[in-house]
Amino acid sequence: MGGLFGKPADVVVTEDVRLFVDTTIKQKRVVVFSKTYCPYARKAKSILSEYPIDPTKMEIIEIEKRPDCAEIQSYMKEITGASTVPRVFIYGECIGGGDETSKLHNSGELRRLLQESGAM
């Protein structure tokens, strides 16, 4: 079960979840761990949709639909320092959430990152 505001409490992260997250981040150029109802996640996905990203190189994972949602959020905290969604990864590196994605977009840096990653 999650803690206050849906953030995971002390959750044991299984090796299967670690492998799923790590493999997905390595295999795809762009990965978004999201929740469909989160306004920050919607913002990040909307911004990313403005770019001609090859759909075979991008994965959006709506974690609230998964039984391992709390584990994924706990693992996000381990590897990125934050358990909140969205967590946006480009070429294996977490760029942050919705606000960070927006800032990178507004500065033109997001386009450069997407191009350098081979996502588009």
Secondary structure as GFF3:
##gff-version 3
##sequence-region A 1 120
A	DSSP	three_ten_helix	4	6	.	.	.	ID=ss1
A	DSSP	alpha_helix	15	27	.	.	.	ID=ss2
A	DSSP	beta_strand	30	34	.	.	.	ID=ss3
A	DSSP	alpha_helix	39	48	.	.	.	ID=ss4
A	DSSP	three_ten_helix	55	57	.	.	.	ID=ss5
A	DSSP	beta_strand	58	62	.	.	.	ID=ss6
A	DSSP	three_ten_helix	63	65	.	.	.	ID=ss7
A	DSSP	alpha_helix	69	80	.	.	.	ID=ss8
A	DSSP	beta_strand	87	90	.	.	.	ID=ss9
A	DSSP	beta_strand	93	96	.	.	.	ID=ss10
A	DSSP	alpha_helix	98	107	.	.	.	ID=ss11
A	DSSP	alpha_helix	109	117	.	.	.	ID=ss12
###
